[in-house]
Amino acid sequence: MFYFPMMHGRETVYFTGNSLGLQPKTTQDYVLNELEDWATYGVEGHFHARKPWLSYHEQFAAPVARIVGALPDEVVVMNQLTVNLHLLLVSFYRPTKTRYKILCEAKAFPSDQYAIESQVKFHNLKPEDAVIEIAPREGEHCIRHEDILEAIEKHHEALAVIMIGGVNYYTGQAFDMEAITEAGHQAGALVGFDLAHAAGNLKLQLHEWNVDFACWCSYKYLNSGPGGVSGVFINRRHLNNPEIIRFAGWWGHDKATRFKMEKGFIPMPTAEAWQMSNAPVLSMAAHKAAVDIFDAAGMDKLVTKAGKLTGYLEFVIDEINKGLEQKLEIITPRDKTQRGCQLSIVAHGRGKDLFNKLTEAGVISDWREPNVIRCAPVPLYNSFEDVYRFGEILKASL
Ligand SMILES: *Cc1c(COP(=O)(O)O)cnc(C)c1O
C-alpha cells in the first residue's frame, strides 16, 4: 500500500510518519490523472477533468469530516497549516480592552508560537502580557491537565482564546480537548486546536466536543506529501454569522454568483467561506489518494491498532531497559488516553551517536536535541514486526 524508503536492500523501519507520512502507492496515479487532464483540456479541465477543478475541493468535505469528527459543512481543505492558523486567528482572536489574552502550551511548535505572537502584535498588544503559556511542572515533561484548567480559571475574565496543539509534537502528549473546550467556554473564551499531530492519529470528535475552530496539515499522519494542503474546521455555529471578520477571497464567495465577478463579498454558507484562492489541484490530488485510504480503513480501526502497536513498542522498550544501567525514559504519557501513536524517548547519557547507529541499521526515527528520540509506529502502515525489528536494532545499538 505504501512505499517504504529502502536501505541496504531492504525496507527501513519507518517511524517518522509523525513528520512526513509515507507515499501511498496510489498517489502517483491520482496526480498523473490531473496532469493528463491538464494536458488534454487546458483551462477546460475546470469543467471537463475527471474530477472537475472548479469543485475539486468539495470532494474532501465528507471524508475529511469523518477523519476529524465534524459535519461536512464545517470542514474545508485549503492553503497550508500556518497560513490557516493565521486566518482562523483573524476570525476568532478579536481582543477587546478587557478580554485579550490567548492561552497556549509552553514550547508549542515554533510556527504556532510565532503565529500567536505576531497576531498579538498585530492587535498592538504585548506578547508578555497577552500570551499565557502553560508549562510542565519543574522536573516533569508533560503538562498536567489540572494546570491547564487552573490557568483557564485564573485568567477567565481576560481570556479571549485558547489555542493548543491537540497532541504536543515533542512529548506526544494528547490533551483532553473536550474538557479544555468546555472549561474555555465556561470562561467565556473561544477554543481552537492545532491538530497537526492529531489529525489521522487520534479519534477526534470536534463537532461533538464543541470545539470552535481547528486546523491541521496533511503531510504528517495524513500521508499527502511534503508541504501538502491543510485542513480547517469551523464549528457550525460560526458559519453564516454576518458579524464574523475574515480575510476574504473569491473562492470563499457564494459559488452561485462567484463568476459574475461583482463587487461585494457574499460568503459561502459553509467553512468554504474561508477559502481565498482556487484549489491547488496537484497537491490536493495527493491528498485525495490518502483520504480515500483513510476512508477505507476508518479511524476506529486505526486507533484500535495504534493502541496495540504503540503499547507493544512501550513493552519492548521496558524490556530492553531491564538490562540497562542507565534507562531509556519514555516521556510520553503511559496512559493510552493521553497519547496517540508517538513515543518520545529520552536517551539519558547517550548522544546523537545512538541515533546515528539506529539510522545506519535501517531505522528512520527522529532526533531532537539534546537527547530525545521520537518514534511513531503508524497503524496504517507499520507492523508489529517493525516494532520487533526496532527493538532488536535498539538493543544492538546500545
Ligand atoms: C508540523 C507542524 C507545523 C508546520 O506548519 P506548516 O505551516 O505546515 O509548515 C505547525 N504547527 C505544528 C503544531 C506542527 O506540528
The ligand as a Tripos MOL2 file, in Angstrom:
@<TRIPOS>MOLECULE
LIG
   15    15     1     0     0
SMALL
NO_CHARGES

@<TRIPOS>ATOM
      1 C1          4.1900   20.3590   11.5950 C.3       1 LIG1
      2 C2          3.6120   21.4970   12.3330 C.ar      1 LIG1
      3 C3          3.5470   22.7830   11.7600 C.ar      1 LIG1
      4 C4          4.1050   23.0610   10.4040 C.3       1 LIG1
      5 O1          3.4900   24.1620    9.8070 O.3       1 LIG1
      6 P1          3.4320   24.3420    8.2280 P.3       1 LIG1
      7 O2          2.7050   25.6090    8.0590 O.co2     1 LIG1
      8 O3          2.7080   23.1470    7.6770 O.co2     1 LIG1
      9 O4          4.8300   24.3830    7.6990 O.co2     1 LIG1
     10 C5          2.9450   23.7790   12.5100 C.ar      1 LIG1
     11 N1          2.4490   23.5450   13.7460 N.ar      1 LIG1
     12 C6          2.5030   22.3230   14.3150 C.ar      1 LIG1
     13 C7          1.9190   22.0950   15.6790 C.3       1 LIG1
     14 C8          3.0980   21.2660   13.6360 C.ar      1 LIG1
     15 O5          3.1750   20.0710   14.2070 O.3       1 LIG1
@<TRIPOS>BOND
     1     1     2 1
     2     2     3 ar
     3     2    14 ar
     4     3     4 1
     5     3    10 ar
     6     4     5 1
     7     5     6 1
     8     6     7 2
     9     6     8 1
    10     6     9 1
    11    10    11 ar
    12    11    12 ar
    13    12    13 1
    14    12    14 ar
    15    14    15 1
@<TRIPOS>SUBSTRUCTURE
     1 LIG1         1 GROUP 0 **** ****
